[in-house]
Amino acid sequence: METLQKASLFWDVRDIDPQKHARFIIERILAYGDEADFNWAINFYGKEKIKEYFLKSKTLDKKSLSFWCQYFNLNKEKCIRNQSTQKQSAFWKR
C-alpha cells in the first residue's frame, strides 16, 4: 500500500492528506485496520509516532486499547481509560 487509498477504512471522507490528518488516519487504522494497513502506517509514520497518537487517543474501544497496549508493551494503567459513567446517551436518560 504505497499511498493511502483504503476505501473500507476511509469511506466517510473524500480527500485525506496523510500529513495533515495523521492522527485521524492512525486512530482509524488502530481501530479498524488490518496488518497491511498497520505496516503502511509504520513505514509512513514510524512506530514511535503511532505509539504517541495511541496514547492520546480517546476513540478506541477497550478491546483495541488492550491489544495495542500489549503490542507497544505499555503498563496497563497507562492504556486502559475509565469509561465515563456520567456521560449518558439521550436514549438512556431517566
DSSP file (Angstrom, degrees, kcal/mol; ACC not computed):
  #  RESIDUE AA STRUCTURE BP1 BP2  ACC     N-H-->O    O-->H-N    N-H-->O    O-->H-N    TCO  KAPPA ALPHA  PHI   PSI    X-CA   Y-CA   Z-CA
    1    1 A M              0   0    0      0, 0.0     5,-0.0     0, 0.0     0, 0.0   0.000 360.0 360.0 360.0  84.1    0.0    0.0    0.0
    2    2 A E        +     0   0    0      3,-0.1     2,-0.3     2,-0.0     0, 0.0   0.929 360.0  25.7 -64.4 -48.6    2.2    2.8   -1.3
    3    3 A T  S    S-     0   0    0      2,-0.1     2,-1.2    15,-0.0    37,-0.0  -0.750  95.7 -97.4-113.6 165.4   -0.3    5.5   -0.9
    4    4 A L        +     0   0    0     -2,-0.3    12,-0.2    12,-0.1     2,-0.1  -0.688  64.9 136.2 -86.1  96.6   -3.3    5.7    1.4
    5    5 A Q        +     0   0    0     -2,-1.2     2,-0.8     4,-0.0    -1,-0.1  -0.524  13.9 144.3-139.2  67.3   -6.2    4.6   -0.7
    6    6 A K    >>  -     0   0    0      1,-0.2     4,-2.1    -2,-0.1     3,-1.0  -0.842  24.3-174.7-113.7  93.8   -8.3    2.3    1.5
    7    7 A A  T 34 S+     0   0    0     -2,-0.8    -1,-0.2     1,-0.3     4,-0.1   0.830  82.2  57.8 -59.2 -35.2  -11.9    2.8    0.8
    8    8 A S  T 34 S+     0   0    0      1,-0.2     3,-0.3     2,-0.2    -1,-0.3   0.799 112.9  39.2 -69.8 -26.9  -13.1    0.4    3.5
    9    9 A L  T <4 S+     0   0    0     -3,-1.0    -2,-0.2     1,-0.2     3,-0.2   0.803 127.0  31.9 -88.7 -32.1  -11.3    2.5    6.2
   10   10 A F  S >< S+     0   0    0     -4,-2.1     3,-1.3     1,-0.1    -2,-0.2  -0.221  71.2 132.2-123.0  42.9  -12.0    5.9    4.9
   11   11 A W  T 3  S+     0   0    0     -3,-0.3    -1,-0.1     1,-0.2    -3,-0.1   0.724  72.1  56.6 -65.2 -22.9  -15.4    5.5    3.3
   12   12 A D  T 3  S+     0   0    0     -3,-0.2     2,-0.3    -5,-0.0    -1,-0.2   0.371  99.6  64.9 -96.5   4.1  -16.7    8.7    5.0
   13   13 A V    <   -     0   0    0     -3,-1.3     3,-0.1     1,-0.2    -3,-0.0  -0.949  57.9-158.7-128.4 149.3  -14.1   11.2    3.8
   14   14 A R  S    S+     0   0    0     -2,-0.3     2,-0.5     1,-0.3    -1,-0.2   0.944  79.4  19.8 -86.8 -70.3  -13.3   12.5    0.3
   15   15 A D        -     0   0    0      2,-0.0     2,-0.4     0, 0.0    -1,-0.3  -0.888  67.0-177.9-108.3 130.7   -9.8   13.8    0.4
   16   16 A I        -     0   0    0     -2,-0.5   -12,-0.1   -12,-0.2     3,-0.0  -0.992  13.1-156.3-132.4 128.9   -7.3   12.8    3.1
   17   17 A D     >  -     0   0    0     -2,-0.4     4,-2.9     1,-0.1     5,-0.0  -0.908  11.3-147.8-105.4 118.1   -3.8   14.0    3.5
   18   18 A P  T  4 S+     0   0    0      0, 0.0    -1,-0.1     0, 0.0     7,-0.1   0.776  98.5  44.2 -58.1 -27.7   -1.5   11.6    5.4
   19   19 A Q  T >4 S+     0   0    0      2,-0.1     3,-0.9     1,-0.1     4,-0.2   0.936 119.3  38.7 -80.8 -49.3    0.5   14.5    6.8
   20   20 A K  T 34 S+     0   0    0      1,-0.2     3,-0.2     2,-0.1    -1,-0.1   0.814 125.1  38.3 -70.9 -31.2   -2.4   16.8    7.8
   21   21 A H  T 3X S+     0   0    0     -4,-2.9     4,-2.5     1,-0.2    -1,-0.2  -0.083  74.6 129.7-112.8  32.8   -4.7   14.1    9.0
   22   22 A A  H <> S+     0   0    0     -3,-0.9     4,-2.9     1,-0.2     5,-0.3   0.905  72.9  49.0 -57.3 -47.4   -2.1   11.8   10.7
   23   23 A R  H  > S+     0   0    0     -3,-0.2     4,-2.6     1,-0.2     5,-0.2   0.933 113.0  47.4 -61.3 -46.2   -4.0   11.4   14.0
   24   24 A F  H  > S+     0   0    0      2,-0.2     4,-2.1     1,-0.2    -1,-0.2   0.920 114.5  46.9 -59.8 -45.7   -7.3   10.6   12.3
   25   25 A I  H  X S+     0   0    0     -4,-2.5     4,-2.5     2,-0.2    -2,-0.2   0.928 113.2  47.7 -64.2 -47.2   -5.6    8.0   10.0
   26   26 A I  H  X S+     0   0    0     -4,-2.9     4,-2.8    -5,-0.2     5,-0.2   0.921 112.6  48.5 -62.7 -44.7   -3.6    6.4   12.8
   27   27 A E  H  X S+     0   0    0     -4,-2.6     4,-1.8    -5,-0.3    -1,-0.2   0.894 112.1  49.5 -63.7 -38.7   -6.6    6.1   15.0
   28   28 A R  H  X>S+     0   0    0     -4,-2.1     4,-2.8    -5,-0.2     5,-0.6   0.901 112.5  47.5 -67.0 -40.2   -8.7    4.6   12.2
   29   29 A I  H  X5S+     0   0    0     -4,-2.5     4,-1.8     3,-0.2    -2,-0.2   0.915 111.6  50.2 -66.9 -42.2   -6.0    2.1   11.4
   30   30 A L  H  <5S+     0   0    0     -4,-2.8    -1,-0.2    -5,-0.2    -2,-0.2   0.840 118.8  39.1 -64.9 -31.9   -5.6    1.1   15.0
   31   31 A A  H  <5S+     0   0    0     -4,-1.8    -2,-0.2    -5,-0.2    -1,-0.2   0.878 139.1   3.8 -84.1 -40.0   -9.4    0.6   15.4
   32   32 A Y  H  <5S+     0   0    0     -4,-2.8    -3,-0.2    -5,-0.2    -2,-0.2   0.487  96.7 111.4-129.1  -6.5  -10.3   -1.0   12.1
   33   33 A G     << -     0   0    0     -4,-1.8     2,-0.2    -5,-0.6    -4,-0.0  -0.155  52.4-135.1 -74.9 167.0   -7.2   -1.6   10.0
   34   34 A D     >  -     0   0    0      1,-0.0     4,-2.3     0, 0.0     5,-0.2  -0.427  41.4 -81.7-106.8-172.7   -5.6   -4.9    9.0
   35   35 A E  H  > S+     0   0    0      1,-0.2     4,-2.6     2,-0.2     5,-0.2   0.884 128.8  52.1 -61.2 -40.5   -2.0   -6.0    9.1
   36   36 A A  H  > S+     0   0    0      2,-0.2     4,-2.1     1,-0.2    -1,-0.2   0.894 109.4  50.2 -64.1 -39.3   -1.2   -4.3    5.7
   37   37 A D  H  > S+     0   0    0      2,-0.2     4,-2.3     1,-0.2    -2,-0.2   0.926 112.0  47.4 -63.4 -44.7   -2.7   -1.0    6.9
   38   38 A F  H  X S+     0   0    0     -4,-2.3     4,-2.5     1,-0.2    -2,-0.2   0.900 110.3  51.6 -65.7 -40.6   -0.6   -1.1   10.1
   39   39 A N  H  X S+     0   0    0     -4,-2.6     4,-2.3     2,-0.2    -1,-0.2   0.893 109.2  51.2 -62.9 -38.6    2.5   -2.0    8.2
   40   40 A W  H  X S+     0   0    0     -4,-2.1     4,-2.5     2,-0.2     5,-0.2   0.936 110.1  49.7 -61.2 -45.5    1.8    1.0    5.9
   41   41 A A  H  X>S+     0   0    0     -4,-2.3     4,-3.4     1,-0.2     5,-1.0   0.898 110.3  49.7 -62.3 -41.4    1.4    3.3    9.0
   42   42 A I  H  X5S+     0   0    0     -4,-2.5     4,-0.9     3,-0.2    -1,-0.2   0.927 113.9  45.6 -63.3 -44.2    4.7    2.0   10.5
   43   43 A N  H  <5S+     0   0    0     -4,-2.3    -2,-0.2    -5,-0.2    -1,-0.2   0.861 121.9  37.6 -66.2 -35.2    6.6    2.6    7.2
   44   44 A F  H  <5S+     0   0    0     -4,-2.5    -2,-0.2    -5,-0.2    -3,-0.2   0.918 134.9  15.8 -84.4 -46.2    5.0    6.1    6.7
   45   45 A Y  H  <5S-     0   0    0     -4,-3.4     4,-0.3    -5,-0.2    -3,-0.2   0.758 100.5-122.5-101.4 -29.4    4.8    7.4   10.3
   46   46 A G     X< -     0   0    0     -5,-1.0     4,-1.8    -4,-0.9     5,-0.2   0.054  27.2 -87.7  93.0 150.6    7.2    5.2   12.3
   47   47 A K  H  > S+     0   0    0      1,-0.2     4,-2.4     2,-0.2     5,-0.2   0.855 122.9  54.9 -62.9 -38.6    6.4    3.2   15.4
   48   48 A E  H  > S+     0   0    0      2,-0.2     4,-2.4     1,-0.2    -1,-0.2   0.891 107.8  48.5 -66.4 -39.5    7.0    6.0   17.9
   49   49 A K  H  > S+     0   0    0     -4,-0.3     4,-2.3     2,-0.2    -1,-0.2   0.900 112.1  49.6 -67.2 -39.4    4.6    8.4   16.3
   50   50 A I  H  X S+     0   0    0     -4,-1.8     4,-2.4     2,-0.2    -2,-0.2   0.923 111.6  48.9 -63.4 -43.6    1.9    5.7   16.2
   51   51 A K  H  X S+     0   0    0     -4,-2.4     4,-2.3     2,-0.2    -2,-0.2   0.904 109.5  53.0 -61.5 -42.2    2.5    5.0   19.8
   52   52 A E  H  X S+     0   0    0     -4,-2.4     4,-1.0     1,-0.2    -2,-0.2   0.929 112.5  43.2 -59.9 -47.2    2.3    8.7   20.7
   53   53 A Y  H  X S+     0   0    0     -4,-2.3     4,-1.0     1,-0.2    -1,-0.2   0.850 110.2  57.5 -69.6 -33.4   -1.1    9.0   18.9
   54   54 A F  H >< S+     0   0    0     -4,-2.4     3,-0.8     1,-0.2    -2,-0.2   0.932 105.2  50.3 -59.6 -45.5   -2.2    5.8   20.5
   55   55 A L  H 3< S+     0   0    0     -4,-2.3    -1,-0.2     1,-0.2    -2,-0.2   0.761 114.0  45.3 -66.5 -24.6   -1.6    7.2   24.0
   56   56 A K  H 3< S+     0   0    0     -4,-1.0    -1,-0.2    -3,-0.2    -2,-0.2   0.571  87.6 118.6 -91.6 -11.3   -3.5   10.3   23.1
   57   57 A S    <<  +     0   0    0     -4,-1.0    -3,-0.0    -3,-0.8   -34,-0.0  -0.265  32.9 174.6 -64.3 138.4   -6.5    8.5   21.5
   58   58 A K  S    S+     0   0    0      1,-0.0    -1,-0.1    23,-0.0    -4,-0.0   0.252  72.0  65.2-120.1   7.2   -9.9    8.9   23.1
   59   59 A T  S    S+     0   0    0      2,-0.1     2,-0.2     0, 0.0    -2,-0.1   0.543  71.3 104.9-110.0  -9.2  -11.8    7.0   20.4
   60   60 A L        -     0   0    0     -6,-0.1   -32,-0.0     1,-0.1   -29,-0.0  -0.506  67.2-124.4 -79.0 141.8  -10.5    3.4   20.7
   61   61 A D     >  -     0   0    0     -2,-0.2     4,-2.7     1,-0.1     5,-0.2  -0.288  30.8-100.4 -76.5 168.6  -12.7    0.8   22.4
   62   62 A K  H  > S+     0   0    0      1,-0.2     4,-2.6     2,-0.2     5,-0.2   0.857 121.1  54.1 -61.0 -37.5  -11.4   -1.3   25.3
   63   63 A K  H  > S+     0   0    0      2,-0.2     4,-2.2     1,-0.2    -1,-0.2   0.932 112.3  43.4 -63.8 -45.8  -10.6   -4.3   23.2
   64   64 A S  H  > S+     0   0    0      2,-0.2     4,-2.8     1,-0.2     5,-0.3   0.908 113.0  53.0 -65.6 -42.0   -8.4   -2.2   20.8
   65   65 A L  H  X S+     0   0    0     -4,-2.7     4,-2.1     1,-0.2    -2,-0.2   0.925 110.2  47.8 -58.2 -45.1   -6.8   -0.4   23.8
   66   66 A S  H  X S+     0   0    0     -4,-2.6     4,-1.9    -5,-0.2    -1,-0.2   0.919 112.7  48.4 -63.6 -44.1   -5.9   -3.7   25.4
   67   67 A F  H  X S+     0   0    0     -4,-2.2     4,-2.5     1,-0.2    -2,-0.2   0.952 114.9  43.1 -61.4 -50.6   -4.4   -5.1   22.2
   68   68 A W  H  X S+     0   0    0     -4,-2.8     4,-2.6     1,-0.2    -1,-0.2   0.804 109.1  58.7 -70.5 -27.5   -2.3   -2.1   21.4
   69   69 A C  H  <>S+     0   0    0     -4,-2.1     5,-2.6    -5,-0.3     4,-0.3   0.921 110.4  43.4 -62.5 -43.7   -1.2   -1.8   25.0
   70   70 A Q  H ><5S+     0   0    0     -4,-1.9     3,-1.0     3,-0.2    -2,-0.2   0.917 112.8  52.7 -65.5 -44.0    0.2   -5.3   24.7
   71   71 A Y  H 3<5S+     0   0    0     -4,-2.5    -2,-0.2     1,-0.3    -1,-0.2   0.923 114.4  40.5 -59.1 -46.4    1.7   -4.6   21.3
   72   72 A F  T 3<5S-     0   0    0     -4,-2.6    -1,-0.3    -5,-0.1    -2,-0.2   0.431 109.7-124.9 -84.7   1.8    3.5   -1.5   22.5
   73   73 A N  T < 5 +     0   0    0     -3,-1.0     2,-0.3    -4,-0.3    -3,-0.2   0.935  54.0 159.8  55.6  52.3    4.4   -3.2   25.8
   74   74 A L      < -     0   0    0     -5,-2.6    -1,-0.2    -6,-0.1     2,-0.1  -0.714  49.7 -91.4-105.9 155.3    2.9   -0.5   27.9
   75   75 A N    >>  -     0   0    0     -2,-0.3     3,-1.1     1,-0.1     4,-0.9  -0.422  35.7-127.8 -61.2 134.6    1.8   -0.5   31.5
   76   76 A K  H >> S+     0   0    0      1,-0.3     4,-2.7     2,-0.2     3,-0.8   0.856 107.4  56.7 -57.8 -38.9   -1.9   -1.5   31.6
   77   77 A E  H 34 S+     0   0    0      1,-0.3    -1,-0.3     2,-0.2    -2,-0.0   0.798 104.1  54.4 -64.4 -27.6   -2.8    1.6   33.8
   78   78 A K  H <4 S+     0   0    0     -3,-1.1    -1,-0.3     1,-0.1    -2,-0.2   0.748 117.1  36.1 -75.6 -23.5   -1.3    3.8   31.1
   79   79 A C  H << S+     0   0    0     -4,-0.9     2,-0.5    -3,-0.8    -2,-0.2   0.880  99.1  73.8 -98.1 -47.2   -3.5    2.3   28.4
   80   80 A I     <  -     0   0    0     -4,-2.7     2,-0.3   -15,-0.1    -1,-0.1  -0.592  64.2-162.3 -82.1 122.3   -6.9    1.5   29.8
   81   81 A R        -     0   0    0     -2,-0.5     2,-0.3    -3,-0.0    -3,-0.1  -0.779  23.5-110.3-102.2 146.3   -9.0    4.5   30.4
   82   82 A N        -     0   0    0     -2,-0.3     2,-0.3     1,-0.1    -1,-0.0  -0.562  31.9-123.3 -74.1 134.4  -12.0    4.6   32.7
   83   83 A Q        -     0   0    0     -2,-0.3     2,-0.4     1,-0.1    -1,-0.1  -0.580  30.0-110.8 -75.6 140.3  -15.3    5.0   30.8
   84   84 A S        -     0   0    0     -2,-0.3    -1,-0.1     1,-0.2     0, 0.0  -0.576  28.0-172.7 -74.5 124.8  -17.3    7.9   32.0
   85   85 A T  S    S+     0   0    0     -2,-0.4    -1,-0.2     1,-0.2    -2,-0.0   0.568  83.0  63.4 -90.6 -10.0  -20.4    6.9   33.8
   86   86 A Q  S    S+     0   0    0      1,-0.1     2,-0.7     2,-0.0    -1,-0.2   0.733  85.8  80.3 -84.3 -23.0  -21.6   10.5   33.9
   87   87 A K        +     0   0    0      0, 0.0     2,-0.4     0, 0.0    -1,-0.1  -0.762  65.2 177.1 -87.4 114.1  -21.9   10.8   30.2
   88   88 A Q        -     0   0    0     -2,-0.7     2,-0.1     2,-0.0     5,-0.1  -0.906  30.9-114.1-122.2 148.1  -25.1    9.2   29.1
   89   89 A S    >   -     0   0    0     -2,-0.4     3,-1.4     1,-0.1     4,-0.4  -0.409  31.5-115.5 -69.1 151.8  -26.8    8.9   25.7
   90   90 A A  G >  S+     0   0    0      1,-0.3     3,-0.7     2,-0.2    -1,-0.1   0.792 116.0  61.0 -59.8 -27.2  -30.1   10.8   25.3
   91   91 A F  G 3  S+     0   0    0      1,-0.2    -1,-0.3     3,-0.0    -2,-0.0   0.715 104.3  47.8 -72.9 -20.3  -31.7    7.4   24.9
   92   92 A W  G <  S+     0   0    0     -3,-1.4    -1,-0.2     2,-0.0    -2,-0.2   0.375  80.8 120.1-104.7   4.1  -30.7    6.2   28.4
   93   93 A K    <         0   0    0     -3,-0.7    -3,-0.0    -4,-0.4    -4,-0.0  -0.419 360.0 360.0 -70.1 144.5  -31.7    9.3   30.4
   94   94 A R              0   0    0     -2,-0.1    -1,-0.1     0, 0.0    -3,-0.0   0.423 360.0 360.0 -94.5 360.0  -34.2    8.7   33.1
